[in-house]
Amino acid sequence: MWMSRLYPTYEPNTFLVSNGLSTIAFALPGALAAERR
């Protein structure tokens, strides 16, 4: 959770975070979304 507050981002919608609740279920969709950017 602290990573989402301290990680520097310079453009909107460029930091994808799973919110710490479902890390394993977030891995594949998160990787696909990051690849599309």
N, CA and C of each residue as an Amber inpcrd file, in Angstrom:
protein
   111
   0.8160000  -1.1930000   0.0000000   0.0000000   0.0000000   0.0000000
   0.8570000   1.2530000   0.0000000   1.9730000   1.2590000   0.7500000
   2.8060000   2.4540000   0.8140000   3.4490000   2.7480000  -0.5240000
   3.6420000   1.7090000  -1.3390000   4.2610000   1.9210000  -2.6500000
   3.3850000   2.8040000  -3.5290000   2.0850000   2.6470000  -3.4410000
   1.1950000   3.4570000  -4.2710000   1.2080000   4.9240000  -3.8570000
   1.6060000   5.2120000  -2.6430000   1.6680000   6.6040000  -2.1860000
   3.0050000   7.2590000  -2.4950000   4.0890000   6.4620000  -2.5450000
   5.4240000   7.0290000  -2.6930000   6.0150000   6.9110000  -4.0960000
   5.4240000   6.0870000  -4.9460000   5.9760000   5.8830000  -6.2860000
   5.7060000   7.1050000  -7.1520000   6.7280000   7.7000000  -7.7700000
   6.5000000   8.9030000  -8.5820000   5.8630000   8.5560000  -9.9280000
   4.7850000   9.2050000 -10.2440000   4.1520000   9.0620000 -11.5560000
   4.0430000  10.4420000 -12.1780000   4.1940000  10.4990000 -13.4720000
   4.2310000  11.7890000 -14.1620000   3.0750000  11.9790000 -15.1300000
   2.3310000  10.9140000 -15.4110000   1.1660000  11.0000000 -16.2770000
   0.0250000  10.2250000 -15.6350000  -1.2050000  10.6400000 -15.8740000
  -2.3480000   9.9220000 -15.2950000  -2.4510000   8.4930000 -15.8440000
  -2.9580000   7.6030000 -15.0300000  -3.2130000   6.2010000 -15.4020000
  -1.9620000   5.4530000 -15.8480000  -0.8080000   5.7350000 -15.2460000
   0.4170000   5.0280000 -15.6090000   0.9260000   4.1290000 -14.4860000
   0.2700000   4.0960000 -13.3480000   0.6780000   3.2330000 -12.2320000
  -0.4880000   2.3330000 -11.8770000  -0.3370000   1.0380000 -12.1290000
  -1.3870000   0.0670000 -11.8470000  -1.0600000  -0.6400000 -10.5450000
  -1.9860000  -0.6220000  -9.6000000  -1.7500000  -1.2410000  -8.2980000
  -2.9390000  -2.1350000  -7.9460000  -2.6550000  -3.2860000  -7.3420000
  -3.7210000  -4.2390000  -7.0210000  -4.4150000  -3.9180000  -5.7040000
  -3.9510000  -2.9290000  -4.9890000  -4.5390000  -2.5050000  -3.7170000
  -4.2830000  -3.5060000  -2.5950000  -3.4150000  -4.4850000  -2.8230000
  -3.0260000  -5.4280000  -1.7880000  -4.0530000  -6.4870000  -1.4560000
  -5.1680000  -6.5230000  -2.1330000  -6.2250000  -7.4580000  -1.7690000
  -6.2030000  -8.7420000  -2.5900000  -5.8300000  -8.6520000  -3.8440000
  -5.8590000  -9.8440000  -4.6940000  -4.6640000  -9.8390000  -5.6370000
  -3.4910000  -9.9820000  -5.0920000  -2.2710000  -9.8510000  -5.8740000
  -2.1730000 -10.8940000  -6.9780000  -2.4740000 -12.1480000  -6.6840000
  -2.3570000 -13.2030000  -7.6870000  -3.3960000 -13.0180000  -8.7910000
  -4.5910000 -12.6450000  -8.4410000  -5.6370000 -12.4480000  -9.4410000
  -5.3940000 -11.1980000 -10.2720000  -4.5400000 -10.3130000  -9.8190000
  -4.2490000  -9.0740000 -10.5360000  -3.0790000  -9.2180000 -11.4960000
  -2.2390000 -10.2230000 -11.3140000  -0.9890000 -10.3370000 -12.0670000
  -1.2110000 -10.4080000 -13.5760000  -2.0310000 -11.3090000 -14.0470000
  -2.2260000 -11.4580000 -15.4900000  -2.9380000 -10.2540000 -16.0990000
  -4.0840000  -9.8080000 -15.5770000  -4.7150000  -8.6190000 -16.1590000
  -3.8290000  -7.3750000 -16.0680000  -3.0780000  -7.2460000 -14.9920000
  -2.1780000  -6.1050000 -14.8500000  -1.0670000  -6.1290000 -15.8840000
  -0.5180000  -7.3090000 -16.1380000   0.5320000  -7.4390000 -17.1530000
  -0.0110000  -7.1460000 -18.5410000  -1.2090000  -7.6000000 -18.8270000
  -1.8100000  -7.3240000 -20.1320000  -2.0920000  -5.8340000 -20.3090000
  -2.5720000  -5.1840000 -19.2660000  -2.8410000  -3.7450000 -19.3420000
  -1.5480000  -2.9600000 -19.4940000  -0.4930000  -3.3780000 -18.8120000
   0.7930000  -2.6880000 -18.9260000   1.3840000  -2.8650000 -20.3220000
   1.1550000  -4.0260000 -20.9140000   1.6710000  -4.2810000 -22.2600000
   0.9760000  -3.4010000 -23.2920000  -0.2890000  -3.1140000 -23.0810000
  -1.0710000  -2.3020000 -24.0210000  -0.6420000  -0.8480000 -24.0250000
  -0.0130000  -0.3790000 -22.9590000   0.3870000   1.0370000 -22.8500000
   1.5340000   1.3290000 -23.7250000
